[in-house]
Amino acid sequence: MAEYDVIFIGGGPGGYVGAIRAAQLGLKTACVEGRGALGGTCLNVGCIPSKALLHASELVHEAEGNFAEMGIVAKSVSVDLAKMHAYKGGVINSNVTGIEFLFKKNKVDWLKGWGRIAGPGEVVVQGETEGAHKAKAIVIATGSEPASLPGVEVDEERVVTSTGALDLAKVPKKLVVIGAGVIGLELGSVWKRLGAEVTVVEYLDQITPGMDLEICKKFQQILKKQGLDFVMGAAVQSVEKLKTKLKVHYKLRKDDSAHEIDADVVLVATGRRPFTAGLGLEGAGVALDEKGRVKTDAHWRTNMDGVYAIGDVIAGPMLAHKAEDEGYAVAEVIAGKHGHVNYGVIPGVIYTSPEVATVGLTEEQLKEQGRKYKVGKFPFMANGRAKAHFATEGFAKVLADAETDRVLGVHVIGPMAGDLIHEYCVAMEFGASAEDVARTCHAHPTFSEAMREAALACGDGAIHA
């Protein structure tokens, strides 16, 4: 068996990015992945395919709604779902083969099979019979899997997780989404635009928990306007499988009253949990926390010498770009350099239409900390580019320190929010003030002008609102 400087177990965003960076730093590197394709959940059954369907379904909605007003005459719009899935598959394949090319380019060995830590510095790959691969360092980057819900049996046909929801053979007449988080709202939006009746059942009293409350309220208002129904404060008890339909049984938390709702398909979107099955962590002595996550220190080291962990399998937001940053940083640590991740400047994005993007602290967090702050807001209704694109719903919101003007948090709901948020990520990384952004020239006409105007609103006031 080969000997390596570092072996990454898991070929998702954290593992493959870390492996490439380690190789660039001169380390002999391997990556163990048993899925049959590199890229992990994100590229194969998560981020990338969902964005493909979101894009396609948004164009369907645009054709049905705004084409006529723009003078584009289309007699009718129809959806060939099989072709749409084929398009999605092509997008996945191009990304996956791209990573294979990058592995070859950087001389990273792909060890095909499921990996297990056999002991200090030893990784066994399922299907290989000659023993363990040796490594000076091992990085656990095995990601996460959909969380289960008591009383709900997933079959990935009628009762599905995000994996099954990305590959439905036909548009369901009635779709019930359990969970009003990012995954549920994105995929619920896809199937709503393609013709399904969508009801979202959420245990809490607000959608997207943890997000800035003002953004949450506006977001739910927009989704309702788009036709999504919501049942809030509801605890799902079970999903009953009948011959021709499903029945979702739930109780309202406010009065414990029992209710039910019919569905053709149920999407279970109640979050994700670390994927550690088959890794042999307990046998190897790697410590886990109460939520099943691998315990690490500030340098991603576990309690076992030479073993590190990154991404969804450790504490923190389960985001592909967070895993990528950790993969890059842990490779540098292993190579004897100083790897660093600024966890205060990791953006979060919901890729609905309009998009929602956030970075830094929310108003609720600032109030809880007793910090004095000021708020600058600007509506996309007053943005010239947004008017031309029929994309005027939403606003940009900047939170800055009341005394120093330093940007503390930014929250956006509107067109291209996931791209617009990044100028503030850079600003916050360099400790910029709202005035720094306000005094930076922004091209006209662009959506990004709304970001500048929100910064201006933290001072003497926005110009166009």
Salt bridges, closest charged atoms under 4 A:
ASP5 OD1 - LYS136 NZ 3.24
GLU58 OE2 - ARG193 NH2 3.64
GLU122 OE2 - LYS134 NZ 2.42
GLU128 OE1 - HIS133 NE2 2.65
GLU145 OE2 - ARG273 NE 3.10
ASP155 OD2 - LYS241 NZ 2.95
ASP167 OD1 - HIS85 ND1 3.96
ASP167 OD1 - LYS88 NZ 3.44
GLU186 OE1 - LYS51 NZ 3.23
ASP205 OD1 - ARG253 NH1 3.78
ASP212 OD1 - LYS397 NZ 2.83
GLU214 OE2 - LYS377 NZ 2.56
GLU214 OE1 - LYS397 NZ 2.75
GLU240 OE1 - HIS249 NE2 2.88
GLU260 OE2 - LYS247 NZ 2.97
GLU260 OE1 - HIS249 ND1 3.70
ASP262 OD2 - LYS245 NZ 3.28
ASP262 OD1 - LYS247 NZ 2.82
ASP289 OD2 - ARG293 NE 2.77
ASP297 OD2 - ARG301 NE 2.80
GLU326 OE2 - LYS322 NZ 3.16
GLU332 OE2 - ARG21 NH2 3.11
GLU363 OE2 - LYS397 NZ 2.67
GLU393 OE2 - LYS225 NZ 3.29
ASP405 OD1 - LYS374 NZ 3.02
GLU423 OE1 - HIS442 NE2 2.96
GLU435 OE2 - ARG439 NE 2.62
GLU449 OE2 - HIS444 ND1 2.93
GLU453 OE2 - HIS464 ND1 2.45
